[in-house]
């Protein structure tokens, strides 16, 4: 549970860096320039779970809040009104804008391309961001099915250039959806929610070069549920709320 709290703090800090960097641009009265918008799936927390004082229920809420907090990145895929726009017949649209704040001074280039079935977003950074000197660095990539049945959202590591965070979700069109949130060699969170509001989640930590389940929870449509905690695959605690 300690690792989860640290990850929640890390996610909040990372979001604050990039959101603050684009805040003054997004305050423009005409943001977006009619660009295709990206939407990251959010998980609804049942009232009985959210209001429970049980520590296991509170941990389930913390994990869901963690992945829901990543939805703030969706706004980064919408160009501000002050951005410059270029149109390309084959490569879609490209937007650029400048950022100068406490996180650094850099140029953002956002490319959006739509096919019959999918829409693609790619964000590149050139300049100084959070102490990193970057040149056309691909920072965020997203793919969304045009029928709204799923998407993938990837953030790349500023140090290595490799993927670092990944959120993938699918929706069957009947109110049932699955979501997986992965942080490279740190954690993996899987959430499944049914149309009636019931669901379950499984949290794994990177231990001994593999993801190992350390927490599980399931809940009914009423929001009441149960949880289990594990150590090396062995149950160590459990409870209900």
Secondary structure as GFF3:
##gff-version 3
##sequence-region A 1 241
A	DSSP	alpha_helix	2	26	.	.	.	ID=ss1
A	DSSP	alpha_helix	47	50	.	.	.	ID=ss2
A	DSSP	alpha_helix	55	69	.	.	.	ID=ss3
A	DSSP	three_ten_helix	70	77	.	.	.	ID=ss4
A	DSSP	beta_strand	84	88	.	.	.	ID=ss5
A	DSSP	beta_strand	92	101	.	.	.	ID=ss6
A	DSSP	beta_strand	104	114	.	.	.	ID=ss7
A	DSSP	beta_strand	118	129	.	.	.	ID=ss8
A	DSSP	beta_strand	132	145	.	.	.	ID=ss9
A	DSSP	beta_strand	150	156	.	.	.	ID=ss10
A	DSSP	beta_strand	163	171	.	.	.	ID=ss11
A	DSSP	beta_strand	177	183	.	.	.	ID=ss12
A	DSSP	beta_strand	187	193	.	.	.	ID=ss13
A	DSSP	beta_strand	199	207	.	.	.	ID=ss14
A	DSSP	beta_strand	210	219	.	.	.	ID=ss15
A	DSSP	beta_strand	225	231	.	.	.	ID=ss16
A	DSSP	beta_strand	234	240	.	.	.	ID=ss17
###
